[in-house]
Amino acid sequence: MKMTFRWYGEGNDKIDLPYIKQIPGVEGIVWSLHDMPAGSLWSQGRIDTEKEKIEKAGFHIEVVESVNVHEDIKLGLASRDQYIDNYIETLKRLSKAGVKVVCYNFMPVFDWTRTELYKELEDGSNALFFEQSKINDIEPIELIEKLSKNVDVTMPGWEPERLSKLKETFKLYENFSAEQLWKNLQYFLERIIPTCEEYDIKMGIHPDDPAFPIFGLPRIIINKENILRFLNLVDSPYNGLSLCCGSLGSSNNDIPDIIESVHHRIHFMHIRNVKRFENGDFIESSHRACDGSVDTVKVIKTLHKHNYKGYVRPDHGRHIWGEEKWARPGYGLYDRALGIMYILGVWDSLEPAKAD
Ligand code: DNO
């Protein structure tokens, strides 16, 4: 496996690349042009500047997370083709720059959703938290306003252009079924995958987070059955997965079992842990298997068993040692660095012993 670390870019992430360089084993930066609205065409100049910056710091740029999918594509509106054309051209440009894997999601309206960003844990750290009862009686915009009060960065899925149209977007999703979403996903894949094959760029869909419907919106990349259905929509190795243990772990999924079935189509792994409670709430925990509901050791063992050669990154975790004062919610430096050491520790223990 190839270890990577997600970085939000200069001026948009308080963690500096030289600090990331000090984490053992990190070879690549997972990046994006975070200011590009979904559906826009990325300029080759911007891509190349980012590439230069990251490579100069000693990392590869082979994984992009995310190239966001325009809402009209998810909704299947007539205007979708122009956005798909832009998507295809962006993929070609990324491939020319050396990108190998693109992570994206197909969640209506929102990206990942939580009800609290800094829930205190017993050990004095804090973490992202999802409280089922809170989601049931709050309007989406109210939730975002409440959460963004103490956050001075734009969070994925909460981009101003998305939020300004939230009401209209929700209207478009009225009476919109999961089957329609499947159909629109298939249309999108049938259009982009031939380019991916030609330009050798692998697509990895990210599961829905949380992995169940919220605010009455359908969510489809949520369990093994649906993941298998997804892979058959276009049966090409280029149509693959960014398998996120935390997202799938937010509901009762057997992730090692999913990996057993689909390891050959996983291009990117997000290895992290969440602790699920009986009432449907969940909280991000340390990466350690015994701290959460995901058996991260078994996840790593299963990948190792199948000689997984794809990309991996740690994810979320807690905010520790006071870093919530400056780090992006869910994207601190310390717990993700500890997560990497845990993942590599388990992985290395499975490798042949060092010769004396
Ligand atoms: C959450 C992330 C997601 C992910 C997107 C992929 O922390 O894993 O925001 O980047 O869903 O498009």
Boltz pocket constraint, residues with backbone or C-beta under 6 A from the ligand:
constraints:
  - pocket:
      binder: B
      contacts: [[A, 65], [A, 66], [A, 103], [A, 104], [A, 105], [A, 111], [A, 112], [A, 156], [A, 206], [A, 207], [A, 244], [A, 270], [A, 330]]
      max_distance: 6.0
